[in-house]
């Protein structure tokens, strides 16, 4: 059986959520994603996941940074909250 492993890291400005992620073994920087992604190397990431945060981010900057840091063939995954308000 082949083993699966990953190295997960991310950005989270909420101290509570950053602590939760750290407890699960995820390296977390407590800076806004737009700022934190600037320090990530070009073509270095297999997957970018932004979950229910796009409403709080600068989409133009986040998309530009995400495409810059993704490896060729990498995945950009975004989720957004939907309300019926």
Buried (B, 14 or more C-beta within 10 A) or exposed (E): EEEEEEEEEBBBBEEEEBEEBEEEEBEBBBBBBBEBBEEBEEEEBEEBEBEEBBEEBEEEBBBEBBEBBBEEEBEBEBEEEEEEE
